[in-house]
């Protein structure tokens, strides 16, 4: 890879002095390599400081029906990574992380994933057909994985476990998960929560957080606030204005949703040491494409812009099936946080950006 190309593909965070973070390290993972698409990362911090990273790898710059879910690990805070190894792959299907890596209370790992078939002749923001959602489990820290679980379908068509903050443990022992899906192909997207037992199986019917016949809602994540309520942030497809809602009864009911000040997709919530909540998202504002941050100090009543983990240039191909995003985080200890996301595609593919952030709060 030439020095010129390497410079063009390098991470480009832009965090102002007012941001709650400063960048300690920023790099592209798994380069140089032949033409590859690396995207949809999920980070998990294991006991002892080991990091696991799951992501999709494909052979073309744009999404195609050849994506496999790969797994790599790091024992030194992300400075070096093991060679990625495949965990899920089905010929003719695009496999991607759905909900991602989760460590359950019995020590097992769960990797939620989905499989779709991309068809660019179809209209809409999600040009896909065929869909399958499931999970695989590991009892040995990610060394080996179980056969796929039965399909999880909570909506009539598309069902996507989204939200890297899930699951949330509840007082009655159940787990709360965020999920979105469709009533028809790429139509009537709805976002909500579902509940399972501690074994992460037997999911209950969806409790809706955001749904309307003239709107499409997806990409939902939740976080528990200091006062015990849940805050949910949701992507809205038509206007691209994100919305938020609150639950004061452990997710059983939700307030009417209302807009946030930002336009974000692939939302990811994270609680800072100060108690403030950060939302990372693919920014849908023209001229500010990339992965942006907004922070609330009052449980979502007000938000402030806090910079970008990835500032894309004007060459970004911001069209359906060709976008950046899917930010993911994991604690590194003390005031350090690991972050990963994927870039917009270039002629040589899309890349995983890995950053180490220090909290200023």
N, C-alpha and C positions, 0 to 999 in steps of 0.2 A: 504494500500500500504506500503510495507516494506521500511525502510530507505535506504537500498541498491538500490532498484528499483527507489525510488524517486531521489536519487543522479544520477543514470544513465540517467534519463529522464530530468534532470534540464537543463535550457538553458545554452549554452556554447559560449557566445560572445567572440571574440578575436579582440579587437580594439587596434592597436598600438598607441603610443604617437603622431604620425603624423596624425592620423585620425581626421576628423573634429568633431567627437563625443566622448563623454565619457558615459558609462552606469551608470545611476542613480539607476535603478531597473530592475530586470529580473525575470520573474516567469512563471510557467505553469498555464494556466487557466482551470477551471472546472475539477480539480482533487481533491480528489480521486473520482472515479466513476467506474462503471463496464466497461467492454471492449467496447471501443468506438473509432471511427475515427473522429477526429476534423481537419478540413482543409479549405483551400481557404478563408482566412479571408478578411474582408473589414472594415476599420475604418472610421468613420465620426465624426468630431467635430461639435457640435451644438451650437447655441448661448447660452451664459450663462455657457459654459464649459462642458456641458454634452457630453459624448461619446456614440456613437452607434457602435456595433460590429455585423456584419453579418458573418456567416460561415456555412459550411456544417458539418452535423453530420451523421455518419453511424454506423452500428453495428459490423463491422469487421475491422481487421487491414488494409486490402487492399481495394482498391476501389471495390464496389459492387453496385448492382442496388437497393439500399435502402437509398440513401442519401437525407436528408431533410435540407433545409436552415433554420437556427435558428437565432434569434436576441436576444442580451443582451445589457444592457446599464449600464453606470457607471456615478455617479455624483461626484466622488472624484478622478479624474485623473487616474482611472484604478486600484485603490487599492482594490475596491470591485465591484462586478458585480451582476446584477439581474439574477435570474434563467433563462436560455435560453428558449425561447418560439418559436414554429415553425411558419414560415411565408409561406413557399412553400414546398409541399411534394406531390408526386404522386407515388402510389404503382408501383413497377417494374421499376422505373427510378432513376437514379443518378442525383440529383439536385445540382447545384453549382453556385457560384457567377460569373456573367459575367459583368464586368465593375463595379459592386458593388454599394455601397451607394453613392448617389449624392444629394445635396441640390440645387434645382432649384431656380431661381431668384424670383419666386412668393411664395417661402417658402415651396412648396411641396417637399417631398422626393421621389426619384426614386430608386428602387432596381432592377438592371438588373440581370437576371439569365438565366441559360441554363439547359437543361435536356438531358442526354445521356443514352445509354445502353452499359455497358461494356461487351465485349466478348473477353476473353483472348485467344481464339483459332485463332483470326485474327492476321495477320502480321502487322508490322509497329510500330512506336513509340506511336501511339494513337489507342490502340485496342478497338475501340468502333463502334457502329452502332446505327442508330436512332439519331436524334438530334432535339432540339427545343429550340429556343431562344426567350425571351420575357422580360417583365418588369411588376412590380406592383408599385403603387403609394400610398403615405400616405399624408394626409392633416392635420394630428394631431401629427406630430413629431415622428411617428413610432408606435403609439399605435394601430392603425388599418390600414389595407392595402386593396387596391382595388382588384377586380377580375383580373386575368391575362389579359394583353393586347393581341391583336392578334400577331401571330408569326411574328418575324422580320427575314426575310431571304434575305440577300444581296449577297450571293454567291450561286451557284447551290446546294451545299450540306451543309456542316458545315458553320455556321456563328457565330462568337464569338466576342462579344464586350469585348475588352481587354483594358488595360491601366488605372490604377487608377488615372491618372492625368486628365482624361477627365471628363466633357466636357470643352472646351475652348470657352469663348464668343468672337465673332467676331464683327467688327465695324457695320456690317449691321444687327445685332440682331440675327443672326443664331448661332448655337452651333457646334463646331467641335468635333467629337468623333473618337477614334481609334478603328479599327476592323480588324479581320483576318478571313480567311475561306478557303474552299477547292473547287476545281472544281470536284474532285472525292473523295471517301472515303479515307482519310489519304494520298491523293496524290495531288500535285500541290497546296500546301498551298500558300496563298498570303496575304500580309499585306497592309493596307492602312488607309484612313480616310473617314468618311462620315459626312454629315451635316444635321442638323435638325433645325426646328424653336425653339423658346424659350420654347415651351411646351414639348420638347423631344419626338416628334412623327413625322411621315412622313419623314423617312430618305431617303436621296438622294443616287443615285448609288455611288459605292465606287470609290474613287480616289486612285490609287495604289501608294504605297511608295516603296515596294520591291516585285518583282515577276520575275520569270524566269522558263522556262520549265524544267530545270535540277536542280532546287533548290526548297526548301520549306521554306517559311518565315511565321512566326506567332509571337505571344506575342509582340505586338508593343505598345509603349507608346510614348507620345509627351510632350514637355515642351516648353513654350515660353521663348526665350532668352532675355537678356536685350536690344538687338538691334532690337527687334520686330520679328525676324525670329522664326520659329518653328524648333526644333530639334527632330527627331524621332530616337529611338533605337529599333531594331528588332531582334528577334531570328532567326537563320538559322539552319535548322534541320540536314542537311547532315554533314557539317564540324563542327557544333556547334559553329562556330565563329559568334558572333553578328555583325550586320552591323548598320550603321547610315546614315541618309540623312537629308537635310535641305530644308525648304520652305521659300521663301521671299515674297510670295503673298497670305498669309492667307490660305495656304494649298491647293491652286488650282493646283499647280505644285510642283514637288520635284526634287532635284538634284539627279544625279546618286549616289546610295548608295556605301559606302566603309566600310571596316572592322574597328571594334573597337579593342583594345588590349585584350579584355576579351571574354570568352566563357560563355555566360549567357542565361538562359531561365527565363520566368516569370518576365520580366524586369519592373521596377518601377522607374520613374524619380521624383526627388524632388529638388526644388531650395532652396539653403541655404541663410542665411541672408547676406552673403558676395557677393551673386550673382553667386557663383559657383553652378554647377549642379551635383547632386549625382545620380548614377544609382545603384539600388539594384537589385540583380538577384540570381537565383539558379545557383551556380557555377558548370559548367560541366567539370572542370579540375580534373582528377583522383588525389586523395590525398588531394584535397581541396574542397570536397563536402560540401555543406551547402548553406548558403545565404551570399553572399559577397557584398562588396561595392567598387565602383570606382567613382572617382570625376574628373570633368573637370573644369578648370578655364578659358578656352578660347572657350567655345561654342562647344566642341567636337573635336577640332583640336588635343588635346592631353588629355590623361587620366592617372591617377595614382591610384594604388590599395590602398584602405583605410581600409582593415580589413574585418572581418566577424561578422555579427549579430548572426550567428549560424554556429558553426564549428562541423560538423558531424564526428563521429568516423569511423574507418575502417569497422565497422559492417553495415554501411548504405547500404540498398538494393536499389541500383541505377539502376533500370530496369523500362521499360515502365509501367506506371500505379502505380508505387511505388516509388514516389520521394517526396522531400520536396519543399518548396518555397512559392510563392505568397506573397511576402512582401507587407505591406500596412502601411501608415503613416497618422498621423493627428496631427495638432498643439495643444499644451497644454498651450500656452501662454509664454511670455518672450522668454527664450532660450531653452524651453523644447519641445520635440517631442515624441509622442506615436508611437510605432511600433508593428506590429504583423506579424507572419508568422506561417507556420505549419512545423512540424518536419518530418523526415523519419519515417515510421511505425516500431513499435516494436511488440512483441507478445501481448501487451495489447492495441495496437492501435497507432494512430498518435495524436500529441498534438499541441495545439496552444501555442506559446511562445509570451508573452507580455513584451515589454521592454519600459522603459522611458529613452530617450537619451537627453543629454545636448549638444547643439552646442558649440563648442570651437571657431568657426569663429566669 
